[in-house]
Amino acid sequence: MRVPFSPPDIGIWEQIAVIGALDSGWITTGPKTALFEEKIAEICHTKKCACVSSATAALELVLRLMGIGPGDEVVTTAYTFTATAAAICHVGAVPILVDIKKDSFAIDPQQAADAVTGRTKAVIAVDFAGIPCEYPPLVEAVSSARKFIPSNPRQEALGRPVIIADCAHSFGAARDGQVCGEMADFSCFSFHAVKNITTGDGGAITWKPFPGEDDVSLSEELHHLSVHGQQRSNPWDYDVLYPGYKCNMTDIAASIGLAQLERMDAMFSRRRELVRQYDALLDQERFCRPGHFAPGVESSCHLYPLRLRGVTREQRDRIIRSLYEQGISANIHFKPLPMLTAYRQMGFSPSGYPIAMKTYENEISLPLFSTMTDEQAEITASALKKICLNL
Ligand SMILES: *Cc1c(COP(=O)(O)O)cnc(C)c1O
């Protein structure tokens, strides 16, 4: 039996929804996107939401909304996908990578605070695997750095670097009674094909009440940014406020998202069941579990990033190859950014990130998706255990 890594969970409901969108005569951004935004805001306990074409675009627009650009620095984690740091580069700012906290996959709040300089305008944390970061200590640490120099009224109103959550993995997750989307100043979601809820490709932005701003105008501003800076006064006339970007969500995509939200609870509980099953099948002596059920955490169970105790990078790579040979697709999350050519050329080196490197070295992400069967999880766990015995 083959076990794919993370195929999308798309069924008849999504097919019907897409046909509905195509038949409606409105296929770009329109009423379905507006409804999808309303539902996301409801799930995230926020007043508003702005949908865009990807999480990468969402991160970029938040940085632009805050007036962050050339000459500025943005602190983020070395243990993430390139999109997190690329968005910083897209606005012309400089990414400053810091290590993760020991025994976690999350950015180290103290190292983030230590990286703050007079040029730092934002910190982007990543809710890795669907486990939300602890935002209050991060905000506290970053605020206490006291080096912040605002360069526009919006930055001044906040009075500290803006905290942005990369929630590409964590839609629907919660921590200590707060859901993802309402914890950081801004939260950026992804609906890419491999994520828990998909629209094929897509993204969304939510935010906490921002000092001195009302949610409706912030939402309008994000929508203007995402479509040419265009402002409509009525159906036949418009103004262009500045040469804006083009990263809106289409109603075709939103219709898929709306169908997915209808099934979200069932899809999420299936993921949780599978994680419990993996946890039960894999002994703690050899395998260090991802922590989806840590106290206070309600994970979205996006990934199952297992740590293989005492296993070297070469052995881990051999394990993945061996699983592939048996038709089981495992993966690695993530190759730390300083290992990649683009970030090495910016001057980052793996040696500066000992915890990220140690974590990467023996990490293996097991297949996990909402249509996965118990049997597929059992086959995966027993194949892994057998390979580890014969390393
Ligand atoms: C997938 C991913 C993104 C990018 O999402 P897109 O919607 O494809 O732009 C950003 N950050 C992390 C951590 C991701 O895994």
The ligand as an SDF file (V2000), in Angstrom:
LIG
                    3D

 15 15  0  0  0  0  0  0  0  0999 V2000
    3.6300   27.0340    3.1200 C   0  0  0  0  0  0  0  0  0  0  0  0
    4.3120   28.0160    3.9740 C   0  0  0  0  0  0  0  0  0  0  0  0
    4.3220   29.3820    3.6470 C   0  0  0  0  0  0  0  0  0  0  0  0
    3.8950   29.8970    2.3110 C   0  0  0  0  0  0  0  0  0  0  0  0
    2.5650   29.7370    2.0330 O   0  0  0  0  0  0  0  0  0  0  0  0
    2.0420   30.1760    0.5740 P   0  0  0  0  0  0  0  0  0  0  0  0
    0.5650   30.2730    0.7560 O   0  0  0  0  0  0  0  0  0  0  0  0
    2.4320   29.0690   -0.3580 O   0  0  0  0  0  0  0  0  0  0  0  0
    2.6610   31.4550    0.2170 O   0  0  0  0  0  0  0  0  0  0  0  0
    4.8480   30.2810    4.5460 C   0  0  0  0  0  0  0  0  0  0  0  0
    5.3650   29.8630    5.7260 N   0  0  0  0  0  0  0  0  0  0  0  0
    5.4010   28.5510    6.0650 C   0  0  0  0  0  0  0  0  0  0  0  0
    5.9640   28.1740    7.3900 C   0  0  0  0  0  0  0  0  0  0  0  0
    4.8920   27.5880    5.1900 C   0  0  0  0  0  0  0  0  0  0  0  0
    4.9710   26.2950    5.5170 O   0  0  0  0  0  0  0  0  0  0  0  0
  1  2  1  0
  2  3  1  0
  2 14  2  0
  3  4  1  0
  3 10  2  0
  4  5  1  0
  5  6  1  0
  6  7  2  0
  6  8  1  0
  6  9  1  0
 10 11  1  0
 11 12  2  0
 12 13  1  0
 12 14  1  0
 14 15  1  0
M  END
$$$$
